Amino acid sequence: MNPATIVILAAGRGTRMHSATPKLAHDLCGWPLIHWPVAAARAAGAARVIVVVSEESPLEGALPHGVLSATQASANGTGGAVLAAAPQIDGSDSVIVLNGDVPLVDAALLRELAAQHEQSGAAATMVTIELDDPRGYGRVVRDADGIVERVVETKNSGEASASELEIREVNTGVFAFKADILLEQLARVAAVGDEIYLPGVLPLIRVAGGALATFAAEDPALLLGVNDRAQLAVVRGEAQRRIQERHMHAGVTIVQPSSTSIDVGVKIAPDTSIEPCTQLLGDTRIGTAATIGPHTTVINSLLGDGVRVLHSHLVDCELREGATVGPFAYLRPGALLREHAKAGTFVEIKNSDVGARTKVPHLSYVGDADIGEDTNLGAGSITANYDGYAKHRTTIGARVRGSVDTSYIAPVTVGDDAWTAAGSVITGDVPPGALAVARSRQHNVEGYAERRKDDEDA
């Protein structure tokens, strides 16, 4: 592909989304909508990518780094949007224009469009597609020889005749132009009401002697548009299908795709199995031969080879090779489970380093702690990390045996090979190899129940 400038139109108000968030900032499988066409343009080898935004919806923070932007001062249509980018287009050999709300357009289509446009020598090439139900799309009108004459818009009643409404070939909103011809003729397009339609440039190019060509898109899904949340749901379903098929073709098992959600940025190695009702979100990365799910959510986390996670929720954490989690565990930001460590049933871990082969089997909270290797914490273990004013760390050594219902009141250190007695509240450091017993001596009050009954009767 001869590198073209690609202009993405993103100044639409998106009123049908009924949202305070600009339409193209809405999430689609882990990326804002606008990121999708930008990524396709970059992958296609675009020399420059220009996003046209509005003053009302500048998409601040949603545009990828390095993208140029132009501001459309008033909502005067797609032609007005391209004119807003004219200073940045000027000097380009060719320019491709597409709408920002067609997120599934891919690099292959843009490369093929650019190649055909360059080889044909046409002044303008329009991507079209035939639809069984073309309602809402501009119709492509051809002359007796099959040459494109114009595009008839159907946005407003009366713009198209009855015969024109029968046409099934529609304008997709994706064009390639010779840049100098586009800018010259676009300045002459007459407004329809308050709007300048980009397809209005086609008849002027033809009258000026420029050749018009079309590029037939074969996959309608690539050009699905998003105008409201219902259409966003349709596009999300198609995006999910493509994302999951890419992983499955690369050797990942997805047991039940219909109940699985995988963001576009997630990476999964071969021979891993994703069980039903699982969400893999953000920048999550998973190694080989892992089993994730069922009923699991993993967000922005790094999971090593052979990891197993069942019925759990993981956020911003790391599990190294062979670690196991769940069921019903919650791993919060900063949790690190080293090789073959275990976080069991109803365990919560945050901002803690759990050593290799160490087990936190069940019903425990570990926060702000460093635990050595081959340690076992009994059920109901608690690291009390907050004193009401500040957080403190707990350090537990290697090969420690913490009995059930032990609370560690931070800051505290338990040495290697130490033990704690069940029900202990550890407030002081425990030397290596020692047994810490920190509980009141049991005292039984004989006859208490009978005395209490007598008092109640009295």
Summary of the structure (lengths in Angstrom):
residues: 458
radius of gyration: 31.5
end to end distance: 98.0
largest distance: 111.9
contacts: 1584
relative contact order: 0.07
helix: 22%
strand: 31%
